[in-house]
Amino acid sequence: MANELPGYVAASVPNPAEKRAPWYKNTAPSYAGIFLWVPFYLGLAGPTISQASLSVCILGLVVAGLLCFGLYYYAPAMLGMQTGRPLYIVGTSTFGTTGG
């Protein structure tokens, strides 16, 4: 049984270095859209935030933020810059075709 790649992976070509845009033009608008969900997330935190002190909650938030930055942003961003591939291809190379 041959493992065939999905069409979007097989058709991927690197983006030349001269055509790459800075993060504030291509990534920042996506993150701005994600931050618009803050009121929704605040509603989820209501019942659970009373289970620990404010300092423990902030510490957990800082640790989670650093882990997410290192694992889900920085590492794929550096792979994308080295290879010139878009994020969905870098994610596929990291997490597989099902996880990517």
Phi and psi in degrees as GROMACS dihedral restraints (atoms count N, CA, C in turn):
[ dihedral_restraints ]
;  ai    aj    ak    al  type     phi  dphi    fc
    3     4     5     6     1   -85.8    20    10
    4     5     6     7     1   138.1    20    10
    6     7     8     9     1   -88.4    20    10
    7     8     9    10     1   103.5    20    10
    9    10    11    12     1   -94.5    20    10
   10    11    12    13     1   140.6    20    10
   12    13    14    15     1   -79.0    20    10
   13    14    15    16     1   147.7    20    10
   15    16    17    18     1   -61.3    20    10
   16    17    18    19     1   156.3    20    10
   18    19    20    21     1   -57.7    20    10
   19    20    21    22     1   -38.3    20    10
   21    22    23    24     1   -68.4    20    10
   22    23    24    25     1   -27.1    20    10
   24    25    26    27     1   -79.0    20    10
   25    26    27    28     1   -43.6    20    10
   27    28    29    30     1   -65.8    20    10
   28    29    30    31     1   -31.7    20    10
   30    31    32    33     1   -86.6    20    10
   31    32    33    34     1    -3.1    20    10
   33    34    35    36     1   -69.4    20    10
   34    35    36    37     1   135.8    20    10
   36    37    38    39     1  -127.7    20    10
   37    38    39    40     1   147.2    20    10
   39    40    41    42     1   -64.1    20    10
   40    41    42    43     1   145.6    20    10
   42    43    44    45     1   -84.6    20    10
   43    44    45    46     1   122.4    20    10
   45    46    47    48     1   -60.4    20    10
   46    47    48    49     1   148.9    20    10
   48    49    50    51     1   -57.2    20    10
   49    50    51    52     1   -35.1    20    10
   51    52    53    54     1   -72.7    20    10
   52    53    54    55     1   -15.3    20    10
   54    55    56    57     1  -100.7    20    10
   55    56    57    58     1     0.4    20    10
   57    58    59    60     1   -78.0    20    10
   58    59    60    61     1   141.9    20    10
   60    61    62    63     1  -105.9    20    10
   61    62    63    64     1   154.7    20    10
   63    64    65    66     1   -67.9    20    10
   64    65    66    67     1   161.1    20    10
   66    67    68    69     1   -60.0    20    10
   67    68    69    70     1   -34.1    20    10
   69    70    71    72     1   -72.7    20    10
   70    71    72    73     1   -10.8    20    10
   72    73    74    75     1   -97.9    20    10
   73    74    75    76     1   -25.8    20    10
   75    76    77    78     1  -118.9    20    10
   76    77    78    79     1   -32.6    20    10
   78    79    80    81     1   -96.3    20    10
   79    80    81    82     1   -40.1    20    10
   81    82    83    84     1   -57.6    20    10
   82    83    84    85     1   -41.7    20    10
   84    85    86    87     1   -61.6    20    10
   85    86    87    88     1   -33.8    20    10
   87    88    89    90     1   -66.4    20    10
   88    89    90    91     1   -43.8    20    10
   90    91    92    93     1   -66.2    20    10
   91    92    93    94     1   -34.3    20    10
   93    94    95    96     1   -62.0    20    10
   94    95    96    97     1   -40.3    20    10
   96    97    98    99     1   -64.0    20    10
   97    98    99   100     1   -37.4    20    10
   99   100   101   102     1   -65.5    20    10
  100   101   102   103     1   -39.6    20    10
  102   103   104   105     1   -68.2    20    10
  103   104   105   106     1   -16.9    20    10
  105   106   107   108     1   -68.9    20    10
  106   107   108   109     1   -13.1    20    10
  108   109   110   111     1   -84.1    20    10
  109   110   111   112     1     0.0    20    10
  111   112   113   114     1   -52.6    20    10
  112   113   114   115     1   -45.5    20    10
  114   115   116   117     1   -58.6    20    10
  115   116   117   118     1   -36.0    20    10
  117   118   119   120     1   -64.1    20    10
  118   119   120   121     1   -45.1    20    10
  120   121   122   123     1   -67.0    20    10
  121   122   123   124     1   -33.8    20    10
  123   124   125   126     1   -63.1    20    10
  124   125   126   127     1   -36.6    20    10
  126   127   128   129     1   -64.5    20    10
  127   128   129   130     1   -33.3    20    10
  129   130   131   132     1   -71.0    20    10
  130   131   132   133     1   -31.0    20    10
  132   133   134   135     1   -77.4    20    10
  133   134   135   136     1   -19.4    20    10
  135   136   137   138     1   -49.8    20    10
  136   137   138   139     1   -56.0    20    10
  138   139   140   141     1   -70.5    20    10
  139   140   141   142     1   -23.0    20    10
  141   142   143   144     1   -97.2    20    10
  142   143   144   145     1   -22.9    20    10
  144   145   146   147     1   -68.7    20    10
  145   146   147   148     1   -21.0    20    10
  147   148   149   150     1   -77.6    20    10
  148   149   150   151     1    -4.6    20    10
  150   151   152   153     1   -84.4    20    10
  151   152   153   154     1    -9.4    20    10
  153   154   155   156     1  -145.8    20    10
  154   155   156   157     1   166.8    20    10
  156   157   158   159     1   -74.2    20    10
  157   158   159   160     1   165.3    20    10
  159   160   161   162     1   -62.1    20    10
  160   161   162   163     1   -39.6    20    10
  162   163   164   165     1   -65.0    20    10
  163   164   165   166     1   -37.5    20    10
  165   166   167   168     1   -66.6    20    10
  166   167   168   169     1   -40.0    20    10
  168   169   170   171     1   -64.1    20    10
  169   170   171   172     1   -43.3    20    10
  171   172   173   174     1   -67.1    20    10
  172   173   174   175     1   -41.3    20    10
  174   175   176   177     1   -60.6    20    10
  175   176   177   178     1   -44.4    20    10
  177   178   179   180     1   -61.3    20    10
  178   179   180   181     1   -38.7    20    10
  180   181   182   183     1   -66.2    20    10
  181   182   183   184     1   -42.1    20    10
  183   184   185   186     1   -65.1    20    10
  184   185   186   187     1   -45.3    20    10
  186   187   188   189     1   -63.0    20    10
  187   188   189   190     1   -44.7    20    10
  189   190   191   192     1   -63.5    20    10
  190   191   192   193     1   -39.4    20    10
  192   193   194   195     1   -63.6    20    10
  193   194   195   196     1   -43.5    20    10
  195   196   197   198     1   -65.7    20    10
  196   197   198   199     1   -41.4    20    10
  198   199   200   201     1   -64.0    20    10
  199   200   201   202     1   -44.1    20    10
  201   202   203   204     1   -64.8    20    10
  202   203   204   205     1   -39.9    20    10
  204   205   206   207     1   -61.0    20    10
  205   206   207   208     1   -48.6    20    10
  207   208   209   210     1   -68.1    20    10
  208   209   210   211     1   -41.9    20    10
  210   211   212   213     1   -89.2    20    10
  211   212   213   214     1   -39.1    20    10
  213   214   215   216     1  -104.0    20    10
  214   215   216   217     1   -12.5    20    10
  216   217   218   219     1  -118.4    20    10
  217   218   219   220     1   -59.1    20    10
  219   220   221   222     1   -64.4    20    10
  220   221   222   223     1   -49.5    20    10
  222   223   224   225     1   -62.2    20    10
  223   224   225   226     1   -50.6    20    10
  225   226   227   228     1   -63.8    20    10
  226   227   228   229     1   -33.4    20    10
  228   229   230   231     1   -64.7    20    10
  229   230   231   232     1   -41.2    20    10
  231   232   233   234     1   -68.7    20    10
  232   233   234   235     1   -38.0    20    10
  234   235   236   237     1   -63.7    20    10
  235   236   237   238     1   -40.7    20    10
  237   238   239   240     1   -64.9    20    10
  238   239   240   241     1   -39.1    20    10
  240   241   242   243     1   -68.4    20    10
  241   242   243   244     1   -36.2    20    10
  243   244   245   246     1   -72.4    20    10
  244   245   246   247     1   -39.9    20    10
  246   247   248   249     1   -95.5    20    10
  247   248   249   250     1   -23.7    20    10
  249   250   251   252     1    79.3    20    10
  250   251   252   253     1    10.2    20    10
  252   253   254   255     1   -86.9    20    10
  253   254   255   256     1   151.6    20    10
  255   256   257   258     1   -70.6    20    10
  256   257   258   259     1   166.5    20    10
  258   259   260   261     1   -59.4    20    10
  259   260   261   262     1   -39.1    20    10
  261   262   263   264     1   -67.0    20    10
  262   263   264   265     1   -27.8    20    10
  264   265   266   267     1   -77.0    20    10
  265   266   267   268     1   -40.8    20    10
  267   268   269   270     1   -62.5    20    10
  268   269   270   271     1   -41.8    20    10
  270   271   272   273     1   -63.2    20    10
  271   272   273   274     1   -37.9    20    10
  273   274   275   276     1   -66.9    20    10
  274   275   276   277     1   -38.6    20    10
  276   277   278   279     1   -69.6    20    10
  277   278   279   280     1   -26.8    20    10
  279   280   281   282     1   -86.7    20    10
  280   281   282   283     1   -46.5    20    10
  282   283   284   285     1  -108.7    20    10
  283   284   285   286     1     2.1    20    10
  285   286   287   288     1    87.6    20    10
  286   287   288   289     1   169.2    20    10
  288   289   290   291     1   -70.3    20    10
  289   290   291   292     1   -28.2    20    10
  291   292   293   294     1   -79.2    20    10
  292   293   294   295     1   -44.4    20    10
  294   295   296   297     1   -76.9    20    10
  295   296   297   298     1   -25.9    20    10
